[in-house]
């Protein structure tokens, strides 16, 4: 395993940490936008969230390719430090632990943020239905709540 390749891999893991922190901030901003009923801010958060998710996917693909090149394909993050040369084990352990910690922080905020967003969405939907207006459909046009949905397309033969 080449030292330069291993250093590049550890740098990639640091980049993943940055993406996770960025996504954590987006989740926090999303919660704030929902609490303040700021739909524009919420929309911006959703866009940032999509961009961050794409960036994470790209980094994950890079990570898989680098693991393969290092001969570590299938090695979990937790196992990585033990599989590194002795001179890299401590650095790898610190990097992995920090990444896993940041991942745990992101997970701890994502579920409550999703629950809050769903509750608020149900409240908005309920308020609209009480006014006789169904929520906007894919086309963006609100329709009267009493209008039945269009029939489903016929199944393919």
N, C-alpha and C positions, 0 to 999 in steps of 0.2 A: 504494500500500500504506500503510495507516494505521499510524502509529507505535504507537498504543495496541494495535492488533490484533497487531502484531509483538511487542510486549512481552509480551502475553498468550500468544503462541505460545512464546516463549522460556521463559516461566514454566512452561508445560505441559511443555516438554522437561526442565526442572529437576525437575518432578514425576515424569516418567518415570524420571529418574536415581534418585530416592528409591525408587521401586518396584523398580527393578533391584537397588539395594543391599539392600532388604528381602528380595527373593527370593534374593540371594546369601547372606545371613545364614541364611535358611531352609535352603538347600542345605548350608551348613556345619553347622548344627544336625542336619540329617538324617544326615550322615556320622558325627557324634559319636554320635547315637542308635544307628546301626547298629553302630558299633565297640563300644559299651557294651551292646549287646543289649537296649536299653530300648524295648520295643514301644510303650509308652504315649507316650513322647517322639516316637517315629517317627510314630505316628498323628497326634499334634498337628502335627508338621512337615508331614505330607501335607495336613492341613486348611489350614494356613497357606499352603502352596504353591498349593492350589486357589484360595484367596481372592486371593492375589497375582496369579495368572494371570488371574483375572477382572478385577481392577483394571487390569492391563496392557492387556487387550483393550479395556476401556472408554476408557482414555487413548489407545490407538491409534486408536480410532474418532473421538475428539475431535480428535486430531492430523490425521487425514484431512480432517475437516470444516473445520478451521482453515486447512489448506493450500489447500483449495478457495476459501475466503473471501478468502484473501490473494492468490489468483491464482497460487499456486505448486504446484498439483496436478501430481503426477508428478515433482516436484523431489526428488532424494535428499537425505539429511541432509548428505552431503559437499559437495553443490553449494549448499546453503542460504546460507552466508556470502557467496558471490559474487553471489547474487541479491538480497541485502539492500541497502538504501540505505547509503552510505558510513559514516554515523554508527553503524550497527548491525553492520557487518561483523566487527569485532574481538570484540564481545560474542557474536555468533552463532557465530563460529569457536571461542571458548572453550567455549561451551555444547555445541556439537556434539562437539568433541573429548572433553570430559568424559563425555558420554553414550556415545559409542562406546567409550571406555576402560572404563566401568562395564559395558557390554554384553560386552566381551571378557573381563572378569573373571568375569562370570556364566557365560559359555560355557566358560571354562577349568575351572570347578568342576562344572558340570552333568554332563558326560560321565563323569568319574571317579566322581561320586556315583551315577549311574545304574548304572555297571558294578559298583560295590561292592554296591549294593542287590540287583542281579540275582544276583551271586555268593552273597551271604548267603541269598537266597531259595532258590537251588538247593541250598545246603547244608542248609537247614531241610527242604526237600522230600525230599532224600535221607535224612535222619535219620528223618523220619516214615515213609517207605516201608520202611526197614529194620525199623521197629517194626510194620509191617503196617497202618499207617494212612495213608490218602491225605490230602493237604492239604485244608483246609476248602473246600467248594464254595460257590457263590453263596449258598446257604441258610445257610451257616455250620456245617453238620453234617459232622463228619469221617466218612468211609466207609472200610470195609476196602479196602486197596489192590488186592485181587484181584477186587473187584466191577467188572464192565465198566460203562462209562458208559451212560446211558440212550440208547435209539435216537434218531436225529435225526428231527425232525418231517418228515412227507411234504412234498415240494415242492408249491408252489401250482400249480394247473392253468393 
